[in-house]
Amino acid sequence: MRFVLCPRLPTPYCHAMTAPLPLEGCKILITGPAGQIAFPLARALADKNEVWGIARFSDAAQRREVELAGIRTLAIDLGQPDFSGLPSNFTHLLHLAATVQGEDYDGAISVNAEGTGLLLSHCRTVEAALIMSTVSVYRPHPDPCHAYREDDPLGDAMLPGMAAYSVAKIAQESVARYCAREFNIPITIARMGASYGPRGGLPTLVAQTVSQGRPWTTRSDPCPYNPIHDDDLFAQLPSLLAAASTPATIVNWAGDEMVSVQQMAAFAGELLGMPARIEITPAPGAQPGSGVDNARRLAITGPCRVGWRDGLRRVLAQLYPGRAPTKNAPLPPGS
C-alpha cells in the first residue's frame, strides 16, 4: 500500500519539572468515567485513591462496569447539572466528558462550555484540575504534516460528522480559562491527540477495520496524528496536574511520533497478515492532518514510554489472541 511520509521534525525539550509523586490518597472526581480515555485512568486511579465518577449513565451496564472498578458513581447531566448530591471537597478534577457529534451547536456549547463552568464553580477548592480539550480546536492548516503548536490560530476544524465539536471545545477552553482566574483554580487544559488502547481510539479503530478486511476511509494522504497509548496517559497524568496553573496551562497531549493512518493501517496489516486498504474521501476545508508539536508537553512529562508500533502490537495481541504477535515477538520486516 502506498502512503506518504511526513518529515520527521526534531523536537528539542528540557524536562525541567521534577517528576511528581504518583497520585495516592487523593479524592478525585472524573467526568465521563465509562469513556474510552476515562475508564482506564479511573480504574487505575481507584487502586490507591477515592475516585468518583459522574455522567448521565444512560447505559446501566456501563455504570455497573465503572462501579465494579471501584469508582463511586452519580448520575449528573452536565447540560442541566444538579450537584446537590455531589461533594465539593475533591483534591483533583479530571473533566474528560464531552459531547462530540451532531450539529446542535447550542446543545454542544451548553454541555461542553456552560457545563464546564458550573462544574469548576462547584469544585473550586481542588488542588488541580485537568480539562480535556482537543487538537480539533486548531484552524486547519493546508499542509497535512503541519505540527500544530499551542499558539497556533484556533478555528473550526470542520471535521466530518462533528460539526459543532471545534466551536464547543473552543468555548469550553474559554470558560475554563475564566474559571482558573476567577476562582483561582490551578488548571491544565490538555488538547488531546489520538489516544488509543484495547477499548478503542483512532489507531485501534484503524487496526480493527483492517482485521475485518474493510478499507479505512480518511480525508487526505497522508493523514497524520500523534498516537498516545493508555499507559502513557496514566504515566503522564501526575505531571500534567502538577503543571496546572493560574492562568491555565495549555498543552497538546499526544504521542511523541507523528504517524499517518496510512502507516497505522499498513503496520496492522503486517501484524495480522491482512491487506490494508485506504480510501480517500476529501473533506474540503477540514484539517487534512491532526499532528502536533509536543515540545511543551515533553518539557512537562518527558518522552512517552510506549512507541506507537509497540502499543498497537500490544492492543492487537489483546484483541486478537493468536492472530497478532505478542509483546516479545519480533516486529514484521520493514517495520
C-alpha positions as MATLAB code, in Angstrom:
seq = 'MRFVLCPRLPTPYCHAMTAPLPLEGCKILITGPAGQIAFPLARALADKNEVWGIARFSDAAQRREVELAGIRTLAIDLGQPDFSGLPSNFTHLLHLAATVQGEDYDGAISVNAEGTGLLLSHCRTVEAALIMSTVSVYRPHPDPCHAYREDDPLGDAMLPGMAAYSVAKIAQESVARYCAREFNIPITIARMGASYGPRGGLPTLVAQTVSQGRPWTTRSDPCPYNPIHDDDLFAQLPSLLAAASTPATIVNWAGDEMVSVQQMAAFAGELLGMPARIEITPAPGAQPGSGVDNARRLAITGPCRVGWRDGLRRVLAQLYPGRAPTKNAPLPPGS';
ca = [
       0.000    0.000    0.000;
       1.405    3.376   -0.977;
       1.496    6.119    1.613;
       3.259    9.429    2.007;
       5.513   10.083    4.988;
       5.612   13.357    6.854;
       9.111   14.666    7.543;
      10.417   13.789   10.993;
      10.762   17.027   12.922;
      13.340   17.371   15.696;
      11.612   18.160   18.984;
      14.139   19.510   21.480;
      12.947   19.669   25.038;
      14.178   20.172   28.535;
      12.336   18.040   31.085;
      12.722   20.751   33.666;
       9.983   19.714   36.086;
      10.752   17.388   38.958;
       8.729   14.216   38.483;
       5.716   14.481   40.815;
       4.744   11.721   43.184;
       2.058    9.281   41.993;
      -1.494   10.185   42.896;
      -2.212    8.322   46.129;
      -4.648    9.023   48.937;
      -6.461   11.657   46.887;
     -10.158   12.277   46.340;
     -10.610   12.531   42.581;
     -13.664   13.413   40.513;
     -13.740   12.136   36.925;
     -16.413   13.082   34.414;
     -17.434   10.546   31.776;
     -15.746    7.642   33.616;
     -17.042    4.998   31.207;
     -15.333    6.649   28.242;
     -12.507    5.249   26.138;
      -9.925    7.555   27.729;
     -11.500    7.973   31.157;
     -12.219    4.373   32.149;
      -8.628    3.057   32.112;
      -7.500    6.156   34.024;
     -10.324    5.893   36.564;
      -9.753    2.170   37.089;
      -6.026    2.646   37.659;
      -6.515    5.630   39.966;
      -9.146    3.813   42.044;
      -6.485    1.386   43.266;
      -4.976    3.971   45.648;
      -7.446    6.856   45.671;
     -11.088    7.618   46.375;
     -12.491    8.083   42.881;
     -15.917    9.431   41.988;
     -17.388    9.362   38.504;
     -20.255   11.430   37.132;
     -22.078   11.072   33.830;
     -25.611   10.664   32.553;
     -25.155    6.871   32.784;
     -27.917    6.099   30.307;
     -26.333    2.640   29.868;
     -26.789    0.653   33.082;
     -24.189   -1.937   32.047;
     -21.531    0.735   31.610;
     -22.335    2.199   35.003;
     -22.038   -1.234   36.573;
     -18.640   -1.748   34.930;
     -17.444    1.555   36.361;
     -18.689    0.671   39.842;
     -17.059   -2.771   39.709;
     -13.765   -0.977   39.055;
     -14.075    0.643   42.485;
     -15.463    4.002   41.380;
     -18.378    5.660   43.159;
     -20.914    6.887   40.597;
     -23.525    9.616   40.496;
     -25.833   10.364   37.566;
     -25.438   14.007   36.528;
     -26.215   15.588   33.161;
     -23.780   18.440   32.547;
     -26.324   20.025   30.227;
     -28.631   20.523   33.225;
     -26.468   19.668   36.230;
     -27.729   19.109   39.747;
     -24.708   18.930   42.033;
     -26.714   18.738   45.260;
     -25.625   15.138   45.904;
     -22.013   15.640   44.842;
     -19.325   16.541   47.391;
     -17.197   19.575   46.667;
     -14.110   18.593   48.678;
     -12.236   16.825   45.892;
      -8.480   17.201   45.674;
      -8.400   16.772   41.893;
     -10.806   17.080   38.977;
     -10.409   15.273   35.648;
     -13.032   16.689   33.313;
     -12.965   14.235   30.418;
     -16.629   14.139   29.350;
     -17.724   15.834   26.138;
     -20.470   15.972   23.551;
     -18.736   15.049   20.294;
     -21.101   14.524   17.379;
     -24.024   16.333   15.811;
     -24.944   19.781   14.563;
     -26.652   21.055   17.717;
     -24.339   23.985   18.440;
     -26.476   25.316   21.279;
     -26.592   21.934   22.991;
     -22.881   21.306   22.457;
     -21.949   24.672   23.959;
     -24.359   24.119   26.855;
     -22.701   20.811   27.787;
     -19.077   21.498   26.903;
     -18.781   25.164   27.890;
     -21.518   26.024   30.394;
     -21.274   22.577   31.994;
     -17.537   23.048   32.467;
     -18.051   26.400   34.167;
     -20.716   25.095   36.514;
     -18.577   22.068   37.369;
     -15.497   24.177   38.090;
     -17.559   26.520   40.229;
     -18.726   23.551   42.301;
     -15.189   22.131   42.552;
     -13.375   25.432   43.035;
     -11.345   24.168   46.019;
      -9.488   21.436   44.104;
      -5.695   21.441   44.195;
      -5.625   20.988   40.412;
      -7.997   20.347   37.527;
      -7.343   18.846   34.111;
      -9.799   19.938   31.424;
      -9.713   17.747   28.326;
      -9.819   19.639   25.064;
      -8.808   18.507   21.572;
      -6.412   19.269   18.727;
      -9.579   19.907   16.719;
      -9.594   23.459   18.120;
      -6.885   24.497   15.641;
      -7.719   26.372   12.458;
      -6.990   23.991    9.555;
      -3.546   24.324    8.002;
      -3.266   23.320    4.321;
      -0.177   21.162    4.936;
      -1.319   17.762    6.292;
       2.066   17.368    8.005;
       1.815   20.664    9.867;
       2.539   20.148   13.569;
       0.057   22.320   15.460;
       1.555   24.371   18.294;
      -0.379   25.635   21.280;
      -0.044   29.207   19.996;
      -1.346   28.407   16.502;
      -4.595   30.108   15.400;
      -7.801   28.496   16.616;
     -10.793   27.811   14.411;
     -13.328   25.293   13.158;
     -11.536   22.075   12.142;
     -14.628   21.229   10.038;
     -14.309   17.513   10.714;
     -16.933   15.323    9.016;
     -19.795   14.319   11.319;
     -18.606   16.611   14.126;
     -19.920   19.991   13.024;
     -20.272   21.590   16.466;
     -17.263   19.983   18.127;
     -14.498   22.521   17.458;
     -16.635   25.542   18.298;
     -17.937   23.961   21.511;
     -14.453   22.952   22.666;
     -13.042   26.426   21.985;
     -15.917   27.775   24.069;
     -15.078   25.251   26.787;
     -11.454   26.386   26.862;
     -12.573   29.998   27.225;
     -14.788   29.160   30.192;
     -12.063   27.067   31.829;
      -9.553   29.891   31.436;
     -12.011   32.306   33.051;
     -12.629   29.921   35.961;
      -8.904   29.489   36.573;
      -8.589   33.225   37.137;
     -11.951   33.964   38.771;
     -11.845   31.082   41.271;
      -8.034   30.793   41.471;
      -8.142   27.150   40.351;
      -4.873   25.677   39.017;
      -5.917   24.257   35.647;
      -4.290   22.364   32.805;
      -6.158   22.421   29.501;
      -4.945   19.347   27.616;
      -5.578   19.246   23.862;
      -5.880   15.542   23.168;
      -4.453   13.961   20.036;
      -5.100   10.323   19.046;
      -5.361    8.286   22.241;
      -5.790    4.530   21.974;
      -5.893    1.253   23.848;
      -7.854   -2.013   23.851;
     -11.121   -0.121   24.407;
     -10.767    1.990   21.280;
      -9.302    5.163   19.897;
      -8.453    6.015   16.304;
      -5.367    3.765   15.878;
      -7.309    0.845   17.357;
     -10.286    1.509   15.085;
      -7.990    1.634   12.057;
      -6.462   -1.721   13.027;
      -9.868   -3.288   13.684;
     -11.056   -2.171   10.263;
      -8.012   -3.807    8.669;
      -8.688   -7.011   10.636;
     -12.186   -7.127    9.135;
     -10.866   -6.817    5.595;
     -12.533   -3.454    5.085;
     -10.957   -0.226    3.829;
     -10.366    2.664    6.210;
     -11.758    5.937    4.905;
      -9.831    9.108    5.628;
      -9.707   12.631    4.243;
      -6.119   13.077    2.991;
      -2.883   11.327    2.042;
      -1.105   11.427    4.378;
      -3.476   11.974    7.304;
      -1.174   12.203   10.334;
      -1.853   12.023   14.065;
       0.295   11.625   17.171;
      -0.903    8.362   18.773;
      -0.645    8.094   22.549;
      -1.257    4.845   24.440;
      -3.405    4.462   27.567;
      -0.304    3.609   29.601;
       1.327    6.925   28.729;
      -1.834    8.844   29.601;
      -1.742    7.351   33.095;
       2.013    7.847   33.456;
       1.871   11.494   32.387;
      -1.237   12.495   34.339;
       0.534   13.439   37.618;
       2.946   15.718   35.748;
       0.145   17.428   33.856;
      -1.754   18.018   37.099;
       1.418   19.318   38.733;
       1.755   21.755   35.823;
      -1.731   23.180   36.438;
      -1.620   26.920   36.989;
      -3.500   30.193   37.169;
      -3.826   31.398   34.416;
      -4.404   27.960   32.940;
      -1.623   25.898   31.396;
      -2.457   24.907   27.812;
      -0.677   21.910   26.313;
      -1.020   19.413   23.474;
      -1.447   15.925   24.941;
      -0.362   13.500   22.252;
       2.334   10.961   21.446;
       5.923   11.714   20.518;
       5.672   10.423   16.938;
       3.631   11.837   14.067;
       2.131    8.849   12.249;
      -0.328    8.726    9.366;
      -3.377    6.481    9.332;
      -1.834    5.013    6.198;
       1.166    3.881    8.273;
      -1.069    2.594   11.065;
      -3.123    0.528    8.635;
      -0.051   -0.876    6.875;
       1.534   -1.901   10.181;
      -1.686   -3.500   11.440;
      -1.926   -5.405    8.163;
       1.622   -6.714    8.587;
       0.881   -7.863   12.131;
      -2.385   -9.545   11.182;
      -1.309  -10.892    7.800;
      -4.084   -8.899    6.147;
      -4.060   -6.451    3.245;
      -4.516   -2.846    4.350;
      -6.669   -0.610    2.192;
      -7.190    3.131    2.492;
      -9.874    5.125    0.708;
      -9.545    8.896    0.451;
     -12.719   10.959    0.695;
     -11.683   14.628    0.660;
     -13.287   16.919    3.237;
     -12.894   20.422    1.771;
     -11.847   22.961    4.383;
     -11.191   20.397    7.114;
      -7.908   19.767    8.886;
      -6.024   17.487    6.459;
      -3.975   16.213    9.383;
      -4.009   16.368   13.180;
      -0.338   16.142   14.076;
       1.032   18.324   16.864;
       4.210   19.891   18.161;
       4.980   18.284   21.514;
       7.775   20.493   22.844;
       5.633   21.940   25.644;
       4.293   18.564   26.761;
       7.753   16.990   26.623;
       9.058   19.716   28.925;
       6.334   18.789   31.431;
       6.232   14.983   31.212;
       9.330   13.831   29.395;
       9.031   11.361   26.496;
       6.418    8.659   26.081;
       7.256    5.151   27.232;
       5.197    3.301   24.618;
       6.123    3.690   20.962;
       3.217    3.580   18.541;
       4.286    0.282   16.939;
       4.731   -1.499   20.256;
       1.492   -0.015   21.550;
      -0.533   -1.079   18.525;
       1.002   -4.543   18.611;
       0.042   -4.901   22.278;
      -3.519   -3.786   21.542;
      -3.896   -6.251   18.679;
      -2.396   -9.101   20.711;
      -5.039   -8.437   23.368;
      -7.941   -8.053   20.941;
      -6.959  -10.918   18.641;
      -5.074  -13.589   20.619;
      -3.192  -15.888   18.290;
      -3.570  -13.601   15.280;
      -1.192  -10.807   16.232;
       2.370  -11.179   17.579;
       2.820  -10.975   21.323;
       4.886   -8.312   23.064;
       8.110  -10.338   22.858;
       7.713  -11.397   19.236;
       9.850   -9.631   16.617;
       8.304   -6.858   14.562;
       7.441   -7.608   10.918;
      10.254   -6.987    8.409;
      10.483   -3.349    7.360;
       8.680   -2.086   10.456;
];
